[in-house]
Amino acid sequence: MFTGIIEAQGKVLEIVRKNKNYNFCISSLIGRELKVDQSVAHNGVCLTVTATDGDRHWVTVVDESMQKTNLETLDVGDSVNLERCMVANGRFDGHVVQGHVDKTARILSIQDAQGSWLFTIKFDDPNNIMVEKGSVTINGISLTCFNVSEAQFQVVVIPYTYENTNLGVLKEGNKVNIEFDIIGKYIKKILTKRVT
């Protein structure tokens, strides 16, 4: 389980395809602290560390995850948001994040909000479960959404988040990973079962 508070940005050093899997080598400031078998969210995708060497770590991404997330768009040299799983005795600073991406979306616009940045995110989901002032995860970052409609929503990104995550290098049209609030997903499932 994660909280959507990014610890570090990693740099993609190598991507090697082996059959239908992709092995990513990533360097980061937290790389020396990682251990094999540890769960780490990469742009919000929960992946298992398969090897480490100094500040580098390796993860294997299966074909389904490549097809359903923005990891497929990563190239050598790109940055990726990293978060280790939550410790049981730590503060819960974001919201409940599983690291299971629900869908990808596109950045419709990025506007200077005089000290922050206003991101408008577009996606296609007729069964949208997002709520006004609710939580959403974008590339693994816990954010509050507003101006929610069936096709899009907005978030405001403060300077710290803009400068310390890969949101600062994204452009209009880029693909991002979206994970909806797990509580909303469970409520939707319960209500759907009652109706049918």
Rosetta silent file (secondary structure, phi, psi, omega in degrees, C-alpha in Angstrom):
SEQUENCE: MFTGIIEAQGKVLEIVRKNKNYNFCISSLIGRELKVDQSVAHNGVCLTVTATDGDRHWVTVVDESMQKTNLETLDVGDSVNLERCMVANGRFDGHVVQGHVDKTARILSIQDAQGSWLFTIKFDDPNNIMVEKGSVTINGISLTCFNVSEAQFQVVVIPYTYENTNLGVLKEGNKVNIEFDIIGKYIKKILTKRVT
SCORE:     score description
SCORE:     0.000 S_00000001
   1 L     0.000  144.513 -178.787    0.000    0.000    0.000 S_00000001
   2 E  -125.807  174.290  179.613    1.145    3.521   -0.813 S_00000001
   3 L  -121.985   -4.706  179.361    0.032    7.035    0.075 S_00000001
   4 L    81.832   15.829  175.943    0.788    8.959   -3.115 S_00000001
   5 L  -102.893  109.797 -173.090    3.604   11.020   -1.578 S_00000001
   6 L   -71.658  131.558  179.890    6.547   10.797   -3.982 S_00000001
   7 L   -89.114  -37.371 -174.709    9.925   10.122   -2.358 S_00000001
   8 E  -160.274  162.087  168.810   12.224   10.590   -5.325 S_00000001
   9 E  -102.643  134.599  175.608   12.458   10.802   -9.071 S_00000001
  10 E  -102.388  158.086  176.562   14.302    7.995  -10.782 S_00000001
  11 E  -112.364  127.489  178.706   16.101    8.150  -14.108 S_00000001
  12 E   -73.602  118.619 -179.232   15.538    5.355  -16.611 S_00000001
  13 E   -97.639  -29.608 -174.843   18.984    4.026  -17.558 S_00000001
  14 E  -158.998  143.220  173.286   18.035    0.982  -19.590 S_00000001
  15 E  -131.220  118.590 -177.488   14.991   -0.832  -20.961 S_00000001
  16 E  -122.756  124.961  177.769   15.480   -4.416  -22.101 S_00000001
  17 E   -88.387  133.203  176.340   12.718   -6.516  -23.608 S_00000001
  18 E  -133.074  108.667 -171.478   12.736  -10.224  -22.783 S_00000001
  19 L    56.813 -121.662 -179.580    9.928  -12.146  -24.465 S_00000001
  20 L   -96.592   -1.307 -179.375    6.794  -10.154  -23.516 S_00000001
  21 E   -95.993  158.660  175.918    8.333   -8.596  -20.382 S_00000001
  22 E  -124.311  130.294  177.273   10.360   -5.401  -20.086 S_00000001
  23 E  -104.263  122.004 -179.893   13.192   -4.979  -17.587 S_00000001
  24 E  -104.102  134.034  170.445   13.810   -1.413  -16.472 S_00000001
  25 E  -107.619  126.804 -173.984   17.042   -0.236  -14.824 S_00000001
  26 E  -131.976  135.317  174.297   16.492    2.935  -12.796 S_00000001
  27 E  -107.510  145.718 -179.743   18.862    5.096  -10.750 S_00000001
  28 L  -162.055  169.900  177.521   17.640    7.285   -7.892 S_00000001
  29 L   -68.465  -23.303  179.285   18.519    8.840   -4.553 S_00000001
  30 L   -97.025    0.899 -176.151   16.654    6.027   -2.759 S_00000001
  31 H   -56.132  -38.599 -178.039   18.250    3.272   -4.884 S_00000001
  32 H   -69.929  -17.864 -179.296   20.838    2.333   -2.223 S_00000001
  33 H   -93.308   -8.574 -176.733   18.059    1.746    0.307 S_00000001
  34 L   -80.887  153.071 -179.949   16.035   -0.621   -1.873 S_00000001
  35 L  -130.163  153.600  176.364   16.058   -4.380   -1.465 S_00000001
  36 L   -59.904  140.950 -178.564   15.118   -7.273   -3.715 S_00000001
  37 L    82.287   -2.621  179.897   11.412   -8.254   -3.364 S_00000001
  38 L   -77.235  143.726  176.192   10.466   -4.761   -2.171 S_00000001
  39 E   -89.358  129.057  179.079    7.373   -3.117   -3.669 S_00000001
  40 E  -135.195  132.054  176.561    7.984    0.301   -5.202 S_00000001
  41 E   -82.798  128.610  178.114    5.480    2.440   -7.097 S_00000001
  42 E  -116.402  108.296 -172.677    6.838    3.701  -10.445 S_00000001
  43 L    53.664   32.235  178.223    4.581    6.477  -11.800 S_00000001
  44 L    88.981   -0.180  179.417    1.952    4.875   -9.577 S_00000001
  45 E   -98.574  119.032  179.662    2.502    1.320  -10.849 S_00000001
  46 E   -71.394  118.733 -179.693    3.384   -1.152   -8.081 S_00000001
  47 E  -131.494  152.179 -179.197    6.445   -3.144   -9.208 S_00000001
  48 E   -94.524  131.698  175.882    8.766   -5.590   -7.452 S_00000001
  49 E   -70.374  124.200 -177.487   12.489   -4.822   -7.186 S_00000001
  50 E  -103.146  -19.836  178.137   14.303   -7.747   -8.836 S_00000001
  51 E  -163.100  156.414  177.110   17.934   -6.602   -8.390 S_00000001
  52 E  -138.397  154.227  175.112   19.951   -3.725   -6.943 S_00000001
  53 E  -161.312  102.139 -177.468   23.453   -2.314   -7.462 S_00000001
  54 L    63.938 -126.180 -178.813   24.436    0.919   -5.721 S_00000001
  55 L   -89.396   11.192 -178.670   21.907    3.591   -6.609 S_00000001
  56 E  -106.986  146.265  171.239   20.384    1.395   -9.338 S_00000001
  57 E  -140.347  158.428 -178.649   17.503   -1.008   -9.169 S_00000001
  58 E  -120.105  143.931  173.389   15.750   -3.240  -11.676 S_00000001
  59 E  -136.077  152.923  176.393   12.073   -4.068  -12.080 S_00000001
  60 E  -108.442  129.757  179.704   10.222   -6.307  -14.506 S_00000001
  61 E  -112.112  120.646 -179.411    7.088   -4.942  -16.183 S_00000001
  62 L   -75.677  163.088 -175.018    4.702   -7.503  -17.678 S_00000001
  63 H   -56.362  -42.428 -178.900    3.022   -6.926  -21.027 S_00000001
  64 H   -60.593  -43.260  178.839   -0.380   -6.054  -19.515 S_00000001
  65 H   -65.676  -35.877  177.743    1.127   -3.301  -17.359 S_00000001
  66 H   -65.071  -40.782 -176.686    2.993   -1.913  -20.356 S_00000001
  67 H   -73.734  -29.934 -172.313   -0.199   -1.797  -22.414 S_00000001
  68 H  -103.526    4.103  179.864   -2.416   -0.293  -19.702 S_00000001
  69 L  -132.601  177.538  177.980   -0.080    2.342  -18.221 S_00000001
  70 H   -86.383    6.673  176.115    2.196    5.108  -19.417 S_00000001
  71 H   -62.354  -26.183  178.891    5.288    2.986  -18.754 S_00000001
  72 H   -65.027  -20.865 -177.910    5.094    2.087  -22.445 S_00000001
  73 H   -91.173   -6.994 -176.846    5.958    5.700  -23.308 S_00000001
  74 L   -71.971  142.064  174.342    9.136    5.816  -21.192 S_00000001
  75 L  -124.461  165.466  174.911   12.523    6.082  -22.898 S_00000001
  76 L   -58.202  131.742 -178.693   16.068    5.967  -21.567 S_00000001
  77 L   100.007  -16.629  179.376   16.736    9.279  -19.811 S_00000001
  78 L   -73.081  157.192  177.318   13.121    9.877  -18.758 S_00000001
  79 E   -99.201  150.239 -179.737   12.195   10.497  -15.132 S_00000001
  80 E  -135.456  137.885  179.051    9.795    8.332  -13.155 S_00000001
  81 E   -77.058  134.392 -177.360    8.109    9.077   -9.815 S_00000001
  82 E  -121.819  138.436  172.760    9.100    6.647   -7.044 S_00000001
  83 E  -146.393  127.040  173.087    7.445    5.775   -3.740 S_00000001
  84 E   -77.431  159.828 -178.837    8.242    2.893   -1.433 S_00000001
  85 L   -64.522  156.818 -176.021    5.339    1.147    0.283 S_00000001
  86 L   -69.026  139.118  173.805    3.967    2.664    3.459 S_00000001
  87 L   -87.675  146.591 -173.442    5.458    1.643    6.804 S_00000001
  88 L   -64.389  -25.705 -178.134    2.929    0.592    9.460 S_00000001
  89 L  -104.038   18.930 -177.859    4.168    3.141   12.001 S_00000001
  90 L   -98.929  170.151  176.822    4.384    6.076    9.591 S_00000001
  91 L   -76.869  147.246 -179.043    2.153    9.054    8.968 S_00000001
  92 L   -99.795   82.310 -170.202   -0.565    8.690    6.360 S_00000001
  93 L   -79.549  -26.135 -178.416    0.099   11.907    4.422 S_00000001
  94 L  -107.116 -119.524  174.246   -1.818   11.219    1.182 S_00000001
  95 L  -141.086  175.776 -177.637   -4.644    8.733    0.670 S_00000001
  96 L   -67.932  115.707  179.842   -4.925    4.948    0.233 S_00000001
  97 E  -123.297  127.582 -178.247   -3.081    4.105   -2.990 S_00000001
  98 L   -90.690  -22.306 -173.254   -2.708    0.518   -4.175 S_00000001
  99 L    82.646   18.881  178.617   -0.344    1.048   -7.071 S_00000001
 100 L  -111.850   98.860 -174.668   -2.915   -0.554   -9.398 S_00000001
 101 L   -67.010  130.919 -179.823   -3.462    1.865  -12.273 S_00000001
 102 L   -84.392  -37.471 -178.466   -7.085    2.019  -13.440 S_00000001
 103 E  -168.803  171.643  172.301   -6.515    3.781  -16.754 S_00000001
 104 E  -106.311  159.414  179.211   -4.422    6.299  -18.584 S_00000001
 105 E  -142.838  170.499 -179.614   -5.486    9.835  -19.417 S_00000001
 106 E  -114.339  144.165  173.528   -4.131   12.774  -21.407 S_00000001
 107 E   -77.301  115.107 -179.202   -3.050   16.189  -20.191 S_00000001
 108 E   -79.892  -42.479  178.308   -5.430   18.565  -21.931 S_00000001
 109 E  -158.042  155.181  173.531   -3.787   21.756  -20.667 S_00000001
 110 E  -129.968  117.840 -177.053   -1.280   23.114  -18.163 S_00000001
 111 E  -117.949  140.444  174.339   -1.872   26.690  -17.052 S_00000001
 112 E   -70.490  120.383 -178.590    0.263   28.964  -14.906 S_00000001
 113 L  -106.595   34.191  177.592   -1.878   29.706  -11.839 S_00000001
 114 L    53.975   64.828  179.015    0.416   32.438  -10.464 S_00000001
 115 L   118.489  -21.738  174.830    2.468   30.331   -8.091 S_00000001
 116 L  -135.299 -176.752  179.352    0.983   26.938   -8.889 S_00000001
 117 E  -128.506  134.395  179.024   -0.014   25.053  -12.039 S_00000001
 118 E  -100.247  114.542  178.800   -3.528   24.100  -13.101 S_00000001
 119 E  -101.176  129.694  171.018   -3.644   20.748  -14.897 S_00000001
 120 E  -107.341  123.239 -174.833   -6.730   19.731  -16.865 S_00000001
 121 E  -112.991  131.285 -178.717   -6.823   15.972  -17.409 S_00000001
 122 E  -113.195  134.830  176.149   -9.052   14.309  -20.032 S_00000001
 123 L  -151.289  165.026 -177.476  -10.143   10.685  -19.997 S_00000001
 124 L  -111.580  109.086  178.651  -12.943    8.525  -21.297 S_00000001
 125 L  -157.132   99.726 -179.533  -15.034    6.800  -18.634 S_00000001
 126 L   -66.425  -17.255  179.316  -18.834    6.813  -18.747 S_00000001
 127 L  -106.503   37.739 -177.128  -18.837    5.236  -15.262 S_00000001
 128 L   -54.704  125.650 -179.628  -16.644    7.918  -13.709 S_00000001
 129 L  -104.693    6.336 -179.129  -16.547    7.503   -9.909 S_00000001
 130 L   -69.480  147.215  178.434  -14.584   10.666   -9.152 S_00000001
 131 L  -124.394  152.310  178.590  -16.163   13.165   -6.786 S_00000001
 132 L   -58.035  129.569 -178.984  -15.614   16.893   -6.350 S_00000001
 133 L    65.732   22.255  175.884  -12.749   17.535   -3.893 S_00000001
 134 L   -88.816 -176.544  179.935  -12.007   13.813   -3.786 S_00000001
 135 E  -100.690  146.422  174.732   -8.643   12.103   -4.125 S_00000001
 136 E  -146.034  152.097  177.117   -7.026   10.868   -7.317 S_00000001
 137 E  -111.344  125.363  177.148   -3.564    9.539   -8.090 S_00000001
 138 E  -118.698  118.698 -175.946   -1.728   10.888  -11.148 S_00000001
 139 L    49.654   36.971  177.355    1.579    9.156  -11.950 S_00000001
 140 L    85.650    1.141 -176.331    1.543    7.960   -8.341 S_00000001
 141 E   -99.156  125.623  176.619    0.950   11.430   -6.855 S_00000001
 142 E   -74.508  120.530 -178.664   -1.944   11.923   -4.439 S_00000001
 143 E  -137.423  159.692  176.891   -3.892   15.003   -5.540 S_00000001
 144 E   -97.525  129.347 -177.765   -7.284   16.603   -4.937 S_00000001
 145 L   -99.920  151.623  176.252   -9.544   16.792   -7.986 S_00000001
 146 E  -151.945  174.442 -172.952  -12.158   19.432   -8.778 S_00000001
 147 L    49.689   47.068 -175.650  -14.297   20.599  -11.717 S_00000001
 148 L   -80.022  130.478  171.364  -15.036   16.914  -12.232 S_00000001
 149 L  -132.044 -177.830  179.894  -17.119   15.869  -15.235 S_00000001
 150 L   -63.756  -30.829 -171.693  -17.553   12.574  -17.057 S_00000001
 151 L  -107.020  -13.419 -177.349  -14.711   13.373  -19.420 S_00000001
 152 E  -160.706  169.794  175.701  -12.227   15.465  -17.436 S_00000001
 153 E  -155.015  170.624  178.877  -11.109   16.949  -14.137 S_00000001
 154 E  -126.950  153.354  171.917   -8.614   19.471  -12.829 S_00000001
 155 E  -137.878  149.874  172.513   -5.899   19.495  -10.166 S_00000001
 156 E  -105.514  131.913 -177.253   -3.710   22.280   -8.857 S_00000001
 157 E  -111.382  121.126 -179.606   -0.044   21.399   -8.436 S_00000001
 158 L   -75.756  161.038 -177.762    2.007   23.356   -5.907 S_00000001
 159 H   -54.305  -41.410 -178.552    5.620   24.358   -6.695 S_00000001
 160 H   -59.352  -47.704 -179.450    7.148   21.650   -4.468 S_00000001
 161 H   -66.414  -40.250  179.802    5.247   18.865   -6.250 S_00000001
 162 H   -61.215  -40.231 -175.470    5.889   20.427   -9.664 S_00000001
 163 H   -84.837  -21.475 -174.002    9.632   20.605   -9.009 S_00000001
 164 H  -113.540   13.533  173.265   10.055   17.243   -7.247 S_00000001
 165 L  -136.492  175.572 -179.899    7.999   14.951   -9.485 S_00000001
 166 H   -79.921    3.479  173.436    7.834   14.352  -13.221 S_00000001
 167 H   -62.108  -28.124 -178.600    4.789   16.636  -13.512 S_00000001
 168 H   -69.410  -16.842 -179.650    7.301   19.433  -14.029 S_00000001
 169 H  -110.169   -3.926 -178.912    8.523   17.958  -17.315 S_00000001
 170 L   -76.937  154.740 -178.468    5.198   16.808  -18.754 S_00000001
 171 L  -125.038  166.245  174.328    3.557   18.622  -21.644 S_00000001
 172 L   -57.613  134.530 -178.861    0.054   18.952  -23.045 S_00000001
 173 L    96.076  -16.624  178.745   -0.923   15.710  -24.753 S_00000001
 174 L   -65.951  150.266  178.784    1.301   13.506  -22.554 S_00000001
 175 E   -89.796  136.551  177.127   -0.200   10.311  -21.173 S_00000001
 176 E  -127.056  155.421  176.773   -0.474    9.914  -17.377 S_00000001
 177 E   -87.413  136.760  179.427   -1.460    7.017  -15.124 S_00000001
 178 E  -121.271  129.908  168.823   -4.683    7.387  -13.138 S_00000001
 179 E  -122.401  121.022  178.831   -5.707    5.420  -10.055 S_00000001
 180 E   -76.697  161.401  179.771   -9.145    6.198   -8.676 S_00000001
 181 L   -62.336  125.582 -176.690   -9.866    6.230   -4.952 S_00000001
 182 H   -61.469  -33.122  179.237  -10.268    2.615   -3.747 S_00000001
 183 H   -63.812  -42.920  177.131  -13.120    3.579   -1.418 S_00000001
 184 H   -62.021  -37.188  179.845  -15.088    4.929   -4.379 S_00000001
 185 H   -66.588  -40.272  178.413  -14.422    1.730   -6.315 S_00000001
 186 H   -67.356  -41.662  178.625  -15.776   -0.435   -3.487 S_00000001
 187 H   -61.473  -43.398  178.442  -18.872    1.760   -3.074 S_00000001
 188 H   -59.501  -43.157 -179.323  -19.548    1.541   -6.814 S_00000001
 189 H   -62.635  -44.301 -179.611  -19.258   -2.264   -6.685 S_00000001
 190 H   -63.526  -46.575 -178.799  -21.666   -2.526   -3.731 S_00000001
 191 H   -65.314  -37.683  178.357  -24.225   -0.218   -5.346 S_00000001
 192 H   -63.199  -40.795  179.614  -23.982   -2.024   -8.681 S_00000001
 193 H   -66.688  -34.675  179.776  -24.691   -5.368   -6.985 S_00000001
 194 H   -69.388  -33.993 -178.459  -27.740   -3.929   -5.202 S_00000001
 195 H   -73.888  -35.900 -176.473  -29.201   -2.608   -8.450 S_00000001
 196 L   -85.050    0.000    0.000  -28.775   -5.889  -10.368 S_00000001
